[in-house]
Amino acid sequence: MRRGIFSADGRRIGKGIRMKHETVLTMSSAAIKYGFGATREVGFDLRELGASRVMVVTDRRLADLPPVGAVLESLKKEKIEAVLFAETRIEPTDGSLKEAVRFAREGRFDGFVGVGGGSSMDTAKAANLYSTYPADFLSYVNAPIGEGKAVPGPLKPMVGIPTTAGTGSETTGVIIFDLVEMHAKTGIAHRHIRPNLGIVDPENTRTLPRMAAACTGFDVLVHALESYTNLPFDRREAPRSPADRPAYQGSNPISDVWAAKAIQLVSPSILRVVEHPDDEEARSSMIIAATFAGIGFGNAGLHLPHGMSYPVSGMVRDYVPEGYPPGRPIIPHGMAVVLNAPAALRFTGPARPQRHLEAARLMGAATGGAAEEQAGEILADAVIDLMKKTGMPNGLSAVGYSQADVDQLVEGTLPQHRVTGLCPRPFGREELRRIFLDSLTLW
Protein backbone atom coordinates (compact mmCIF):
# COMPACT_ATOMS: atom_id res chain seq x y z
CA MET A 1 0.00 0.00 0.00
CA ARG A 2 1.35 3.44 -0.94
CA ARG A 3 1.36 5.77 2.07
CA GLY A 4 1.70 9.53 2.08
CA ILE A 5 0.51 12.37 -0.17
CA PHE A 6 0.92 12.13 -3.92
CA SER A 7 0.66 14.71 -6.70
CA ALA A 8 -1.67 14.32 -9.69
CA ASP A 9 1.07 12.65 -11.76
CA GLY A 10 1.86 10.07 -9.09
CA ARG A 11 4.96 11.57 -7.43
CA ARG A 12 5.21 11.36 -3.66
CA ILE A 13 5.24 14.60 -1.70
CA GLY A 14 7.45 14.04 1.32
CA LYS A 15 9.73 15.81 3.77
CA GLY A 16 13.06 16.70 2.21
CA ILE A 17 11.82 16.15 -1.35
CA ARG A 18 11.76 19.25 -3.48
CA MET A 19 8.85 19.20 -5.91
CA LYS A 20 9.36 20.47 -9.43
CA HIS A 21 5.68 20.86 -10.19
CA GLU A 22 3.01 23.05 -8.63
CA THR A 23 0.83 21.56 -5.90
CA VAL A 24 -1.12 24.67 -4.83
CA LEU A 25 -3.91 26.55 -6.61
CA THR A 26 -4.87 30.14 -5.82
CA MET A 27 -8.33 31.18 -6.98
CA SER A 28 -9.35 34.83 -7.00
CA SER A 29 -11.76 37.12 -8.82
CA ALA A 30 -13.43 40.48 -8.62
CA ALA A 31 -16.70 40.69 -6.77
CA ILE A 32 -19.57 40.63 -9.27
CA LYS A 33 -22.88 42.47 -9.35
CA TYR A 34 -25.24 41.24 -12.07
CA GLY A 35 -28.62 42.29 -13.43
CA PHE A 36 -30.54 44.63 -15.70
CA GLY A 37 -30.01 48.17 -14.38
CA ALA A 38 -27.14 47.26 -12.03
CA THR A 39 -25.06 50.11 -13.52
CA ARG A 40 -27.26 52.60 -11.67
CA GLU A 41 -25.80 51.39 -8.37
CA VAL A 42 -22.15 52.19 -9.17
CA GLY A 43 -22.21 55.40 -7.10
CA PHE A 44 -23.33 53.46 -4.04
CA ASP A 45 -20.63 50.85 -4.69
CA LEU A 46 -17.81 53.37 -5.03
CA ARG A 47 -18.99 55.24 -1.95
CA GLU A 48 -18.80 51.90 -0.10
CA LEU A 49 -15.24 51.47 -1.41
CA GLY A 50 -14.27 54.89 -0.03
CA ALA A 51 -13.94 56.86 -3.27
CA SER A 52 -14.79 60.55 -3.48
CA ARG A 53 -13.09 61.71 -6.72
CA VAL A 54 -13.35 59.25 -9.61
CA MET A 55 -11.86 59.00 -13.10
CA VAL A 56 -14.49 57.56 -15.47
CA VAL A 57 -12.71 55.92 -18.42
CA THR A 58 -14.51 55.26 -21.71
CA ASP A 59 -14.20 55.91 -25.45
CA ARG A 60 -15.63 58.68 -27.63
CA ARG A 61 -18.40 56.52 -29.12
CA LEU A 62 -19.74 55.54 -25.71
CA ALA A 63 -19.29 58.90 -24.01
CA ASP A 64 -22.76 60.15 -25.00
CA LEU A 65 -24.57 56.80 -24.75
CA PRO A 66 -26.76 55.52 -21.90
CA PRO A 67 -24.20 53.32 -20.07
CA VAL A 68 -21.86 56.26 -19.39
CA GLY A 69 -24.79 58.54 -18.63
CA ALA A 70 -26.04 56.07 -16.03
CA VAL A 71 -22.60 55.97 -14.40
CA LEU A 72 -22.26 59.76 -14.21
CA GLU A 73 -25.79 60.17 -12.86
CA SER A 74 -25.22 57.52 -10.18
CA LEU A 75 -21.94 59.12 -9.06
CA LYS A 76 -23.61 62.54 -8.91
CA LYS A 77 -26.46 61.12 -6.82
CA GLU A 78 -23.90 59.85 -4.28
CA LYS A 79 -22.07 63.22 -4.32
CA ILE A 80 -18.93 61.66 -5.80
CA GLU A 81 -16.91 63.98 -8.02
CA ALA A 82 -16.58 62.40 -11.48
CA VAL A 83 -14.16 63.41 -14.25
CA LEU A 84 -14.71 61.86 -17.68
CA PHE A 85 -11.79 60.56 -19.74
CA ALA A 86 -13.20 59.57 -23.15
CA GLU A 87 -9.93 59.12 -25.05
CA THR A 88 -9.63 55.35 -24.78
CA ARG A 89 -8.32 53.84 -28.00
CA ILE A 90 -10.09 50.71 -29.23
CA GLU A 91 -7.29 48.13 -28.95
CA PRO A 92 -5.07 50.30 -26.70
CA THR A 93 -1.44 51.08 -27.47
CA ASP A 94 1.41 51.90 -25.12
CA GLY A 95 0.94 55.53 -26.22
CA SER A 96 -2.80 55.63 -25.46
CA LEU A 97 -2.25 54.06 -22.04
CA LYS A 98 0.44 56.62 -21.22
CA GLU A 99 -2.02 59.40 -22.10
CA ALA A 100 -4.54 57.99 -19.60
CA VAL A 101 -1.81 57.63 -16.98
CA ARG A 102 -0.85 61.30 -17.37
CA PHE A 103 -4.52 62.29 -16.95
CA ALA A 104 -4.78 60.15 -13.82
CA ARG A 105 -1.61 61.53 -12.24
CA GLU A 106 -2.71 65.12 -12.83
CA GLY A 107 -6.24 64.42 -11.61
CA ARG A 108 -5.23 62.89 -8.26
CA PHE A 109 -8.14 60.46 -8.25
CA ASP A 110 -8.98 58.06 -5.43
CA GLY A 111 -11.17 55.77 -7.55
CA PHE A 112 -11.60 54.55 -11.12
CA VAL A 113 -14.42 53.26 -13.32
CA GLY A 114 -13.87 51.60 -16.70
CA VAL A 115 -17.02 51.66 -18.87
CA GLY A 116 -16.91 49.90 -22.22
CA GLY A 117 -15.13 46.93 -23.74
CA GLY A 118 -11.86 45.50 -22.53
CA SER A 119 -10.08 48.52 -24.02
CA SER A 120 -11.74 50.95 -21.60
CA MET A 121 -11.41 48.68 -18.58
CA ASP A 122 -7.76 47.88 -19.32
CA THR A 123 -7.04 51.60 -19.80
CA ALA A 124 -8.61 52.31 -16.40
CA LYS A 125 -6.46 49.56 -14.85
CA ALA A 126 -3.30 51.09 -16.34
CA ALA A 127 -4.26 54.59 -15.17
CA ASN A 128 -4.83 53.20 -11.68
CA LEU A 129 -1.59 51.17 -11.63
CA TYR A 130 0.86 53.80 -12.86
CA SER A 131 -0.71 56.70 -10.95
CA THR A 132 -0.63 54.66 -7.72
CA TYR A 133 2.86 53.20 -8.20
CA PRO A 134 4.71 55.40 -10.73
CA ALA A 135 7.39 53.58 -12.71
CA ASP A 136 8.91 53.40 -16.18
CA PHE A 137 6.24 52.00 -18.48
CA LEU A 138 8.03 48.71 -19.22
CA SER A 139 8.64 48.00 -15.53
CA TYR A 140 5.38 46.07 -15.05
CA VAL A 141 5.09 44.75 -18.62
CA ASN A 142 5.44 40.98 -18.91
CA ALA A 143 8.92 39.61 -19.57
CA PRO A 144 10.74 39.15 -21.88
CA ILE A 145 9.27 42.24 -23.58
CA GLY A 146 9.24 44.22 -20.31
CA GLU A 147 10.84 43.81 -16.91
CA GLY A 148 7.94 41.86 -15.43
CA LYS A 149 8.16 43.55 -12.01
CA ALA A 150 5.47 42.68 -9.49
CA VAL A 151 2.88 45.31 -8.58
CA PRO A 152 4.01 46.57 -5.12
CA GLY A 153 0.62 46.42 -3.40
CA PRO A 154 -3.14 47.01 -3.68
CA LEU A 155 -4.37 49.73 -6.01
CA LYS A 156 -7.09 52.33 -5.51
CA PRO A 157 -10.72 51.17 -5.78
CA MET A 158 -11.84 50.33 -9.31
CA VAL A 159 -15.11 49.17 -10.84
CA GLY A 160 -15.29 47.57 -14.30
CA ILE A 161 -18.55 47.91 -16.27
CA PRO A 162 -18.53 45.96 -19.55
CA THR A 163 -20.63 47.12 -22.50
CA THR A 164 -19.49 44.19 -24.66
CA ALA A 165 -19.97 40.49 -24.00
CA GLY A 166 -16.36 39.62 -24.59
CA THR A 167 -13.19 40.28 -22.69
CA GLY A 168 -14.17 39.47 -19.11
CA SER A 169 -11.80 42.29 -18.14
CA GLU A 170 -14.06 43.19 -15.20
CA THR A 171 -12.83 39.97 -13.51
CA THR A 172 -9.15 39.80 -14.47
CA GLY A 173 -5.85 41.21 -13.30
CA VAL A 174 -4.63 41.71 -16.87
CA ILE A 175 -3.99 44.72 -19.14
CA ILE A 176 -3.58 44.01 -22.88
CA PHE A 177 -2.20 46.57 -25.34
CA ASP A 178 -0.28 47.03 -28.61
CA LEU A 179 3.40 47.82 -28.19
CA VAL A 180 3.67 49.90 -31.34
CA GLU A 181 7.43 49.58 -31.76
CA MET A 182 7.17 45.78 -31.90
CA HIS A 183 3.91 45.60 -33.94
CA ALA A 184 2.60 43.08 -31.40
CA LYS A 185 0.34 42.87 -28.42
CA THR A 186 1.67 42.21 -24.94
CA GLY A 187 0.38 42.81 -21.43
CA ILE A 188 0.68 43.33 -17.71
CA ALA A 189 -0.65 40.69 -15.33
CA HIS A 190 -0.90 40.76 -11.55
CA ARG A 191 -3.63 39.99 -9.04
CA HIS A 192 -3.53 43.54 -7.62
CA ILE A 193 -4.67 44.94 -11.00
CA ARG A 194 -8.01 43.11 -10.77
CA PRO A 195 -11.00 45.49 -10.26
CA ASN A 196 -12.67 45.46 -6.85
CA LEU A 197 -16.05 45.00 -8.50
CA GLY A 198 -17.43 44.07 -11.90
CA ILE A 199 -20.93 45.34 -12.69
CA VAL A 200 -22.43 43.04 -15.32
CA ASP A 201 -25.52 44.71 -16.74
CA PRO A 202 -27.09 43.14 -19.89
CA GLU A 203 -28.74 46.50 -20.62
CA ASN A 204 -25.30 47.87 -21.58
CA THR A 205 -24.80 45.62 -24.63
CA ARG A 206 -27.87 46.86 -26.51
CA THR A 207 -25.92 49.27 -28.80
CA LEU A 208 -23.20 46.81 -29.88
CA PRO A 209 -22.81 46.64 -33.71
CA ARG A 210 -23.25 43.24 -35.41
CA MET A 211 -19.58 42.49 -36.19
CA ALA A 212 -18.43 43.80 -32.80
CA ALA A 213 -20.93 41.45 -31.14
CA ALA A 214 -19.52 38.54 -33.14
CA CYS A 215 -15.88 39.43 -32.39
CA THR A 216 -16.40 39.89 -28.67
CA GLY A 217 -18.51 36.75 -28.54
CA PHE A 218 -15.74 34.68 -30.07
CA ASP A 219 -13.30 36.15 -27.57
CA VAL A 220 -15.53 34.72 -24.82
CA LEU A 221 -15.74 31.32 -26.50
CA VAL A 222 -12.02 30.99 -27.13
CA HIS A 223 -11.18 32.23 -23.61
CA ALA A 224 -13.22 29.34 -22.29
CA LEU A 225 -11.88 26.76 -24.78
CA GLU A 226 -8.27 27.66 -24.04
CA SER A 227 -8.59 27.68 -20.26
CA TYR A 228 -10.44 24.33 -20.43
CA THR A 229 -7.83 22.64 -22.66
CA ASN A 230 -4.55 24.16 -21.47
CA LEU A 231 -1.81 22.65 -19.28
CA PRO A 232 -3.11 21.36 -15.90
CA PHE A 233 -1.93 23.53 -13.01
CA ASP A 234 -0.09 20.62 -11.34
CA ARG A 235 2.06 20.07 -14.42
CA ARG A 236 3.39 23.63 -14.27
CA GLU A 237 6.71 24.38 -12.60
CA ALA A 238 6.28 25.41 -8.97
CA PRO A 239 7.14 29.03 -8.12
CA ARG A 240 10.08 29.89 -5.88
CA SER A 241 7.67 31.43 -3.38
CA PRO A 242 3.92 32.09 -3.11
CA ALA A 243 4.55 35.68 -4.17
CA ASP A 244 5.87 34.40 -7.51
CA ARG A 245 2.81 32.29 -8.33
CA PRO A 246 1.50 33.59 -11.69
CA ALA A 247 -2.00 34.86 -12.32
CA TYR A 248 -2.30 32.27 -15.11
CA GLN A 249 -1.89 28.92 -13.35
CA GLY A 250 -3.18 26.28 -15.78
CA SER A 251 -6.46 24.41 -15.99
CA ASN A 252 -7.83 23.38 -12.62
CA PRO A 253 -11.01 21.96 -11.07
CA ILE A 254 -12.41 25.38 -10.12
CA SER A 255 -11.73 27.23 -13.38
CA ASP A 256 -13.03 24.23 -15.31
CA VAL A 257 -16.53 24.79 -13.91
CA TRP A 258 -16.64 28.41 -15.10
CA ALA A 259 -15.09 27.63 -18.51
CA ALA A 260 -17.42 24.72 -19.23
CA LYS A 261 -20.51 26.78 -18.37
CA ALA A 262 -19.28 29.66 -20.56
CA ILE A 263 -18.83 27.31 -23.56
CA GLN A 264 -22.32 25.94 -22.98
CA LEU A 265 -23.87 29.43 -22.81
CA VAL A 266 -22.04 31.08 -25.72
CA SER A 267 -22.43 28.38 -28.35
CA PRO A 268 -26.23 28.67 -28.80
CA SER A 269 -26.39 32.42 -27.99
CA ILE A 270 -23.74 34.07 -30.16
CA LEU A 271 -25.69 33.79 -33.42
CA ARG A 272 -28.91 34.97 -31.74
CA VAL A 273 -27.26 38.09 -30.31
CA VAL A 274 -25.56 38.91 -33.63
CA GLU A 275 -28.79 38.60 -35.63
CA HIS A 276 -31.21 39.91 -32.98
CA PRO A 277 -29.56 42.51 -30.68
CA ASP A 278 -32.92 43.05 -28.98
CA ASP A 279 -33.00 39.41 -27.78
CA GLU A 280 -32.67 40.05 -24.05
CA GLU A 281 -32.26 36.40 -23.14
CA ALA A 282 -29.37 35.95 -25.60
CA ARG A 283 -27.69 39.21 -24.49
CA SER A 284 -28.00 38.17 -20.87
CA SER A 285 -26.47 34.77 -21.62
CA MET A 286 -23.57 36.31 -23.54
CA ILE A 287 -22.58 38.92 -20.98
CA ILE A 288 -22.72 36.51 -18.04
CA ALA A 289 -20.79 33.96 -20.12
CA ALA A 290 -18.10 36.60 -20.65
CA THR A 291 -17.82 37.00 -16.89
CA PHE A 292 -17.75 33.23 -16.33
CA ALA A 293 -15.02 32.83 -18.96
CA GLY A 294 -13.10 35.75 -17.42
CA ILE A 295 -13.14 34.08 -14.00
CA GLY A 296 -11.99 30.87 -15.66
CA PHE A 297 -9.12 32.18 -17.78
CA GLY A 298 -8.21 34.86 -15.23
CA ASN A 299 -6.97 32.02 -13.04
CA ALA A 300 -6.33 29.17 -15.48
CA GLY A 301 -4.79 31.18 -18.30
CA LEU A 302 -4.85 30.72 -22.07
CA HIS A 303 -2.58 29.20 -24.71
CA LEU A 304 -1.92 29.30 -28.47
CA PRO A 305 -4.92 31.09 -30.04
CA HIS A 306 -4.42 34.15 -27.84
CA GLY A 307 -0.62 34.09 -28.08
CA MET A 308 -0.84 33.90 -31.87
CA SER A 309 -3.48 36.64 -32.05
CA TYR A 310 -1.18 39.36 -30.76
CA PRO A 311 1.02 39.72 -33.87
CA VAL A 312 -2.07 39.23 -36.07
CA SER A 313 -3.62 42.36 -34.51
CA GLY A 314 -0.32 44.22 -34.29
CA MET A 315 0.73 43.73 -37.93
CA VAL A 316 -2.57 44.79 -39.54
CA ARG A 317 -2.14 46.75 -42.77
CA ASP A 318 -5.43 47.98 -44.23
CA TYR A 319 -8.24 45.70 -43.04
CA VAL A 320 -11.31 47.44 -41.57
CA PRO A 321 -14.23 45.19 -40.54
CA GLU A 322 -17.88 46.02 -41.08
CA GLY A 323 -19.27 48.42 -38.46
CA TYR A 324 -15.89 49.73 -37.30
CA PRO A 325 -14.76 53.35 -37.88
CA PRO A 326 -13.43 53.84 -41.44
CA GLY A 327 -9.89 54.94 -42.07
CA ARG A 328 -8.26 53.07 -39.19
CA PRO A 329 -7.09 49.55 -40.02
CA ILE A 330 -7.92 47.10 -37.25
CA ILE A 331 -8.29 43.38 -36.71
CA PRO A 332 -10.41 43.26 -33.53
CA HIS A 333 -8.99 41.13 -30.76
CA GLY A 334 -11.75 38.51 -30.81
CA MET A 335 -11.42 38.15 -34.58
CA ALA A 336 -7.63 37.77 -34.38
CA VAL A 337 -8.09 35.08 -31.72
CA VAL A 338 -10.69 32.98 -33.50
CA LEU A 339 -8.92 33.09 -36.89
CA ASN A 340 -6.10 31.07 -35.29
CA ALA A 341 -8.25 28.89 -33.06
CA PRO A 342 -9.27 26.02 -35.38
CA ALA A 343 -5.72 25.18 -36.50
CA ALA A 344 -4.37 25.65 -32.98
CA LEU A 345 -7.00 23.32 -31.49
CA ARG A 346 -6.22 20.68 -34.12
CA PHE A 347 -2.60 20.90 -32.95
CA THR A 348 -3.36 20.69 -29.21
CA GLY A 349 -6.02 17.99 -29.56
CA PRO A 350 -3.60 15.03 -29.20
CA ALA A 351 -2.24 16.42 -25.91
CA ARG A 352 -5.63 16.41 -24.13
CA PRO A 353 -8.09 14.58 -26.39
CA GLN A 354 -10.79 13.99 -23.80
CA ARG A 355 -10.85 17.70 -22.89
CA HIS A 356 -11.13 18.68 -26.56
CA LEU A 357 -13.95 16.19 -27.13
CA GLU A 358 -15.82 17.40 -24.05
CA ALA A 359 -15.44 21.03 -25.18
CA ALA A 360 -16.87 20.08 -28.58
CA ARG A 361 -19.78 18.30 -26.88
CA LEU A 362 -20.48 21.41 -24.80
CA MET A 363 -20.62 23.37 -28.06
CA GLY A 364 -23.28 20.98 -29.34
CA ALA A 365 -21.11 18.82 -31.62
CA ALA A 366 -21.81 15.12 -32.01
CA THR A 367 -18.97 13.32 -30.20
CA GLY A 368 -20.50 9.93 -29.42
CA GLY A 369 -18.16 7.15 -30.49
CA ALA A 370 -15.46 9.59 -31.63
CA ALA A 371 -11.88 8.35 -31.43
CA GLU A 372 -9.35 10.36 -29.44
CA GLU A 373 -7.31 11.09 -32.55
CA GLN A 374 -10.35 12.97 -33.95
CA ALA A 375 -10.67 15.28 -30.94
CA GLY A 376 -8.86 18.34 -32.28
CA GLU A 377 -10.55 18.11 -35.67
CA ILE A 378 -14.04 17.81 -34.17
CA LEU A 379 -13.53 20.85 -31.93
CA ALA A 380 -12.01 22.87 -34.78
CA ASP A 381 -14.99 22.04 -37.01
CA ALA A 382 -17.43 23.17 -34.30
CA VAL A 383 -15.67 26.55 -34.09
CA ILE A 384 -15.58 26.93 -37.89
CA ASP A 385 -19.30 26.19 -38.10
CA LEU A 386 -20.04 29.13 -35.76
CA MET A 387 -17.61 31.35 -37.66
CA LYS A 388 -19.45 30.71 -40.92
CA LYS A 389 -22.85 31.40 -39.38
CA THR A 390 -21.75 34.73 -37.85
CA GLY A 391 -19.90 36.06 -40.92
CA MET A 392 -16.31 35.81 -39.69
CA PRO A 393 -13.57 36.12 -42.36
CA ASN A 394 -12.32 32.85 -43.86
CA GLY A 395 -8.88 32.78 -42.26
CA LEU A 396 -5.91 35.11 -42.11
CA SER A 397 -5.80 35.53 -45.89
CA ALA A 398 -9.18 37.28 -45.72
CA VAL A 399 -7.76 40.00 -43.46
CA GLY A 400 -4.66 40.69 -45.52
CA TYR A 401 -2.05 38.08 -44.65
CA SER A 402 -0.24 35.65 -46.95
CA GLN A 403 2.38 32.92 -46.72
CA ALA A 404 5.04 35.64 -46.96
CA ASP A 405 3.94 37.01 -43.55
CA VAL A 406 4.07 33.73 -41.65
CA ASP A 407 7.67 33.93 -40.42
CA GLN A 408 7.05 37.41 -38.99
CA LEU A 409 3.84 36.21 -37.32
CA VAL A 410 5.82 33.37 -35.74
CA GLU A 411 8.46 35.77 -34.42
CA GLY A 412 5.72 37.94 -32.92
CA THR A 413 4.24 34.93 -31.12
CA LEU A 414 7.41 33.50 -29.59
CA PRO A 415 7.80 36.22 -26.87
CA GLN A 416 4.22 35.68 -25.61
CA HIS A 417 5.34 33.29 -22.85
CA ARG A 418 2.68 34.50 -20.44
CA VAL A 419 0.02 32.67 -22.44
CA THR A 420 1.81 30.23 -24.74
CA GLY A 421 3.71 28.70 -21.81
CA LEU A 422 0.48 26.93 -20.83
CA CYS A 423 0.03 25.20 -24.20
CA PRO A 424 -0.57 21.51 -23.37
CA ARG A 425 1.62 20.34 -26.28
CA PRO A 426 5.28 21.38 -26.77
CA PHE A 427 5.93 23.56 -29.81
CA GLY A 428 8.62 25.60 -31.50
CA ARG A 429 9.03 27.76 -34.59
CA GLU A 430 8.20 24.99 -37.06
CA GLU A 431 5.01 23.99 -35.26
CA LEU A 432 3.87 27.62 -35.07
CA ARG A 433 4.68 28.05 -38.74
CA ARG A 434 2.47 25.10 -39.69
CA ILE A 435 -0.41 26.38 -37.54
CA PHE A 436 -0.23 29.84 -39.12
CA LEU A 437 -0.13 28.29 -42.60
CA ASP A 438 -3.20 26.21 -41.74
CA SER A 439 -4.93 29.39 -40.52
CA LEU A 440 -4.58 31.26 -43.82
CA THR A 441 -7.76 29.62 -45.16
CA LEU A 442 -10.12 27.70 -42.88
CA TRP A 443 -12.82 26.34 -45.18
N, C-alpha and C positions, 0 to 999 in steps of 0.2 A: 504493500500500500504506500502511495506517495504521500508524505506528510509535508506540511508547510503551505506557503502561499505561492501561487504560480501566475505568471503573466499570461496574456491571451495566446501567445505563441508557444507556451509550454515551458518557459524557462523559470527556474526556481528563484524566488526572491528571498534572500537570506542575509543574515548579518555578515558583513565583511565582503559581500559580493556587490560589485558596482554594476548597476544596470545600464545598458546602452540605450534602451528604449524607454519611452515615456510610460508611466504607470498612473499618472494623475490627470484628471480632466477638470478644467475650470470653466464653469458655465456662467455667463453674465449677459445682460441685455438692458436696454432702456426700459423704464416703466412705460406702459402703453395705455392710452385712453382711446376707446373706439366708439364710433356711432355717428349717425347723421346729426350734424349740428355741433359736434364736439369742439370744433374750432372756436366757437363762441365762449368757451371756458378758459381760453389760454391766459387771459388776464388774471383770473383767479389762480391758475396754476403757477404763473410766474411770481405773483405776490406771495404764494405759499413757499416758493423757492428763495424768497428774499430779494428779488430784483426790484429796482426802482427806476432805472434808466436803461432802456433796451434798444439794441440795434436789430431792426427787422430786415432780414436779407431776402431779396427776391430778384426777379428779372424784369425787364421793361414791359414785356408782354403781360405779365401777371399783375403788375403794379396797380392797374386800374380795375382789376377784376374782383369778383366777390370774395375769394379766399383771403386776399390781403386786406380788403376792406373789413372783413369780419375780425381779423386779428387786430387791426388798428382800433376799431371800435371797442373791442373787449379790453384792450390795454387802457384806453381812455377811461372806460367805465371804472376800472380799478385804480385810476389816478397814477398810472405808471407812464412815465415819459417815454415816448417812442420816437425813434429817428429812423426813417426809411432809407435803406441802401438798395437801389433797384438796378445796380450795374453788374449783376451776376452774368457771366458769360455762359451760354449753353455749351457744355463740355469745357469746363474751366481750364485755363492755362496757368503756368507759374506767374505770368504777368498779371492776370485778372485776380488771382488770389492775393498777390502783393498789394494790389489797389484796395481790396477789401480790408487787408490788415492795416494799411495806413489810415483808412477811415476809422477803424476800430480803435487804434491807438490814440488818434486825435479826439475821438468822441468820449473816451473814458467811460465805457459802458460797464454795467455790472450784471448784464444778462443779454442773451441772444436768442433770436427766433429765426429759423430758416423755413421759408414758405415757398414751395415749388417742387421741382424734381430733385434728383440727387445733386445736380449742379448747385442749386441754392443752398441746400442743407450742408453740402461739403464746403461751400464757400463760408458759411456761417461758422462751421467747425474750425476752419483755418483762421478766420478772424479772431475767434475765441482763443485758440492755441497761441498764436504769435503775439497777441496783445497781452495775454496773461504771462507768458514765458518768452520774452523777446529773444531771438536767436537768428543767426544766419539762416536763410531759407532752407538750404540743403541739410541743415543740422538734423531735422526730424524725418527727412525723406528716407524711404527704405533703401538700405544698402543692396547692391553695390553702387547704385546711382547716387544716393546721398550717404550721409554719415550714419543714419539709422539710430540716432540717439533716442533714449527713452524720454517720454514726457515726464517732467520732474514731479508733477503732482496733480491733484484735481483741478479742473478748469472752473470757470464761472458758470452759473446755471444756463442751460440751453434747452430749447424745445424745438423739435423737428416736426414740421407739418407737411406731409407729402401731398402734392396735387397730381402726381402720376402714380399709377400702380406698377412700380418698377424696381427702383434701386434698393428699397429697404433701408435707405440711409438713416432713417429715423431710429434704427435699432443698432447701428454699427459704429465701431470706433475706427472708421476708415475714411480717408480723404483721397479721392482720385482726381488726377489732373493731367493735362498735356504739358510735358517739359519740351517747350518749343525747340530748343537747341538740338534735342535728340530726335525730334519727330516721333515721339512715342509717349504713351501714357505711363505714369508711375503713381506712387501714392505714399501716404503716411498712415501708419496703423498703430494704435495703442488704445488700451481699454479706457484711459482717461479722456479720450476724445469723444466717446459715446455720449449722445444727448442724455440729459436727465429724464426727459419725457418725449415720447412720440405720440402725437395726436393724429389718429387715423380716422379721417372723416370722408366717407364715400361721396359726400356732396361736392368735395373739392375736385373730383376728376371729371365733372360734367363737361368742361370746356376743352378737353384734350382732343386734338385733331386725330383723324383716322390712323395715319402712319405712325404718329407719336404713340398712340395707344398700342399699336402692334409692336413697335420697338421696345417700349417699356415692358410690355407683357412678356416678350421673349427673354428680356433680362431676368424677370422673375423666374421663368421656367428653367433657364439654364443655371441660374444661381442654385436652384433646388437640385437639379440633376447633378451638378458638379459636387455639391457638398454631400450628396447621397452616395456618389460613386468614387470619391477620392480616397486617399490613403487613410487607413484606420489610425486613430490617434495613438494607439499603443504600438504602432510600427514606426512612429516618428522618433528621432533621436531625443533623448531627455535633455532638458535645459540644465545649465550649470547651477541655476538657483531658481526658486519660484518667480523671482522678479524678471527672469529672462524667458519665461514661458510665453510663446507667441499668441497673438489674438487668434490666428488661424491654426487650429490644433489637429485637424484631421477629422474624418467622420467618426461619430460616436453615438451611443444609444440615445442621448437626449436630442442632439441636433437632427438625428434621423427622423424623429417623430415630426418635427416642424417641416423638414424638407419633403417628406412623403406626403403630408397633408397639402403642402403648397402645390406639388405636382398634380395632385388629385383635383384641386380647385381650379388651377389655371387651365388645364387641358380642355375642359368643356366650355370655359368662360371666355377665352381670349377672342374667339371668332365672334361671339355674341356682342362683346363690348366694342369691337372694331366696327361691326356693321350696325349696331343699335346703341349709340352712346346714351340713350335715355333708358336703357335697361338697368334699373336700379339693382336688381338681384345680381346681375353679372358684374356691375361696377363694384358692388359690395364684396363679391367673391374675389375679384382681382386685387383690390387694395388690401384686403386682409391677407391674401396669399402673399403679396409683396412683403408684408410685415413678417409672416411666418418664415418665408424664405430668408429674409434678412436675419432673423434670429438664428436660423440654421447655419447659413454660411458665415455669419458674423463670428461664430465660434468654431465651426468645422473647417471653413476655408473653401477654396475653389481649386481648379487645376487648369488644364490646357485651354479650353475655349476662351476663358477670360485672359489668360496670359498672352494668347495669340491675338486677341482683339486689340491690344494696346497699340502695336505698330500699324494695324489696319486703320484705326481711327487717326493715328498721328501722321500717317503718310498720305492722307487723302489729297487728291489733286483738284478735281472739278465736279465731283458728284454732289448733287443737292437733291434730297428725297422730297417726294410730294408732301406739301403742307408745311415745309420748313422755310424760313426766310430766304428769298432769292439772293444771289450774289455772294453767299458765304458757303464755300464747299464744306460738307460735313458728312461723315458716316456716323450716325447716332450710335451710342455705346451698345444698346441692345441689339441693333442690327449687326454691328461688328462682331459681337459675341456669337450670335446664332449662325452667321455665315460660316464660322469655323466649327461649330458644334457637331454636325453630323460626322465629318471625317475624324474629328478628335475622338468621338464616342466609339466609332468603329475601331480606332487604335487602342483605346483603353478597355474595350469589352473583354478581351482575353484575361485581363488582370483580375477583374471582379465580375465574372459572368452572371452570377446569380443576382447581384445588385443591379446590373444593367437590365436584366430580364424583368426584375420587379419594377424598376422605374418605367419600363415600357408598358407593363401591365397597368400601372397607376395612370398612365396616359391614355389607356383604353385600347392598347394594341392586343392582338390575339397572341398569347405566349404559350398556350397549352401544348405540351409535347415538344416544345422547341429545344434544340440541342444547345449546349453551352457555347459552342463555337459560333452560333448564330446571334448571340446576345447583342454584340455591338451593332450589327447590321439591323436588327429589329428595332433597337432604340433609335438609331439614326433615321430609319425610314419613318418612324412615328413623328420625329421632329420635322422632317422634310414635308410630310403630309400637312402639318399645321402651317408651315411656311408658305406652301402653295395656296392654301385656303385664305391666308391673310395678306397675300400680295407682296411677300418679301422678295428681294432680288434673287435671281438664280445664281448664287455663288459670288465669289470675289471678282470674277471677270465682269459681272454686271454693274459693279461700282467702280470700275476703272483699273483693275489690276490685271497683270498678265504673268506669264511664266518668267519674264525678265525681272519681275519685282520680287520673286520668291526668296532669293538669297538675302535681300535687305529685310524682308519681313521676318525671316529666321533670326537675323542678327538683332532685330528689335525685340524679339521674344526672349532670347537667352538671358537677359538681365532680370527678368521678371520672377526672381526666385521666390518672392513672397507668396505667389500663387502656384507657379509651376512646380515648386518643390513638393507639393502634395499630390502630384500626379501618381496614380497607383501603378503605372508601368514605366520603367526606366526609358529615357529617350535622350537623344543628342541631336546634332545638327541634321543628320541624314533623315532621322525619323520626322523631325519638324518639317523638313523640306517636302517629304512625301505627303504629309497631312495638308500643308498649304497647297500643293499641286492638286490634291484631291478636292480641295475646297474651291477651286477656280470655277467649276461648274458642278452643280449638285444633282440636277435631274435632266 
